[in-house]
Amino acid sequence: MENVYKPILFSTPMVLANIDGRKTQTRRTNGLEKINVSPESWQYCGFSIKGDIKKGIDPNIYYVFRNITTNSRLEIRGKYKTGNILWVRERFTEWPEGEFQYFASTAMGDELGIWKPSIHMPKKASRLFLKVKSVKVEQLRDIFHSDARAEGVDFIVRPNPTRTVFYNYLTKVYDSNELYSFMTLWQSINGEDSWAFNPWVWVIEYERIEKPLDFIV
C-alpha cells in the first residue's frame, strides 16, 4: 500500500525539538470540536474499523464516544493513522533563486520581515518527515510525566546537586518539572484556561524519518 502523506504544523520551539530528537509525541484537537464543546460530558468507548483492506480500500478508524447525560453516541473519524507520514510545515522564507530558509535554523530575527507563516509552506519546502507509530484519544490532563517529556519540552541540567529543570513557557524561566512545563506550553498556545478545560485530544506518537523517495510535490 502506498504511503499516505498529511501536513502538520509545528511552532518554532517544537520544530527545534523535533530536530534535536526530543519530541516524539504531539497532541491535537482538530476533528474533536463537537465533543470539546463540553468535554466532561463525553466518555470514550473504543473504536471501529470500516473498510476492506483486501479490496485495496484503506480502512478508516472511527472513535466512538457516548454522552453521559443523553446517552447519545457519536463516531468521529480519526484524522491520523498508524503508518501515515506527516510532512512538517514550519515558518520559512523562499529566496528569489528558489531556495528555502527556515526560521528555526537561522539567527535572523523578525525585524527583516521576510518570514512566512507555517500554514503557507508548500510541500516542496518541507524538510522534516514524521512516521506515525500510534494514535489514541484521551483527555489532555490524562498525560503522564514521561509523555510530557516526549512532547519535547525544553530543559537544562543544573549541577550541585545534579538535577533536570524544565522550561516554563509562561514565565520564560527554567523552574518546572516536565508535566508543569507541558502545561505552560499548552497554555502559551491555547490560552491560560485551556488546561483547566481539559479537552479531548489525539495523542500521536511518531518517529522522525528521512524524506521518502515517493514523496511527490
VENNORHU-V423422 format. One record per backbone hydrogen bond with DSSP energy under -1.0 kcal/mol. CO is the residue of the C=O (numbers start at 1). NH is the residue of the N-H. E is the energy in kcal/mol with one decimal. If there is no record, write none. Layout:
co	nh	e
CO	NH	E
CO	NH	E
This chain:
co	nh	e
4	85	-3.0
6	87	-2.0
8	89	-3.0
11	15	-2.2
12	16	-2.2
13	17	-1.7
14	18	-2.0
15	19	-2.4
16	20	-2.6
17	22	-1.8
17	23	-1.4
24	206	-2.5
26	204	-2.8
28	202	-3.5
29	32	-2.4
32	36	-1.7
38	41	-2.1
39	42	-1.4
41	68	-2.5
43	66	-2.6
46	64	-3.3
48	62	-3.2
50	60	-3.1
52	55	-1.2
52	57	-2.1
53	56	-1.5
60	50	-2.8
61	78	-3.3
62	48	-2.6
63	76	-2.6
64	45	-3.1
65	74	-2.7
66	43	-2.2
67	71	-2.4
72	67	-2.8
74	65	-2.9
76	63	-3.2
81	84	-2.3
84	132	-2.9
85	6	-2.2
86	130	-2.4
87	8	-1.8
89	10	-1.9
91	103	-1.7
92	116	-3.8
93	101	-2.5
95	98	-2.7
99	95	-3.1
101	93	-2.2
102	105	-1.6
103	106	-1.2
110	113	-1.8
116	92	-1.6
117	120	-1.7
118	121	-2.0
122	125	-1.5
123	126	-1.6
128	88	-2.3
129	209	-2.7
130	86	-3.5
131	207	-1.9
132	83	-2.5
134	205	-2.4
136	203	-3.3
138	201	-3.1
139	142	-2.2
140	143	-1.3
144	148	-2.3
145	149	-2.0
146	150	-1.8
149	152	-1.8
150	24	-2.9
150	25	-1.5
154	167	-2.6
156	165	-2.9
158	163	-2.4
163	158	-3.2
165	156	-2.5
166	175	-1.2
166	176	-2.2
168	172	-2.1
173	168	-2.8
176	166	-3.1
177	181	-2.3
178	182	-2.1
179	183	-2.1
180	184	-2.2
181	185	-2.1
182	186	-2.8
183	187	-2.4
184	188	-2.2
185	189	-1.1
186	190	-2.9
187	191	-2.3
191	194	-1.6
193	197	-1.6
199	140	-2.8
201	138	-1.9
202	28	-1.8
203	136	-1.6
204	26	-1.8
205	133	-3.2
205	134	-1.6
207	131	-3.1
212	215	-1.4
